[in-house]
């Protein structure tokens, strides 16, 4: 039963995904500018348009993936599964329907499954970025998916 869970470590230098719906991009860019000194100490990535805009407006290096509606949210989710993203800032727009809403929900779900900190608004992002955990390693426990799959395969 001990090996049902495993402990993962989020390193001192975080891999942070930055995402924003169209009506929230300006707010995320402003937030990045306000927290530039902290953010520049970490590896940043994001969905296509958002990543480009943050880099253009703040000079922070942000590795861009595809635009959200073109699969960028799913790419970020895949990077979470691979252990290459430890922290997500996603300024979502709760008042506007999104054509890629299933992709957004899948991203939120996978962040939850892998116990990844995720902020969906400025207040939560402010709390996370100023947390004492931003300057140190953080251990978190998740389900041992490899063992779970092996055991499940035996029952099929």
Secondary structure, DSSP 4 states (H G I P E B T S, - for coil): -GGGEEEEEE-SS-EEEEEE-GGGHHHHHHHHHHTHHHHTTSEEEE-HHHHHHHHHHH---EEE---GGGTHHHHHHHHHHTT---EEEEE--TTS--TTHHHHHHHHHHHHHTT-EEESSHHHHHHHHTSGGGGS-EEEEEE-HHHHHHHHHHH-
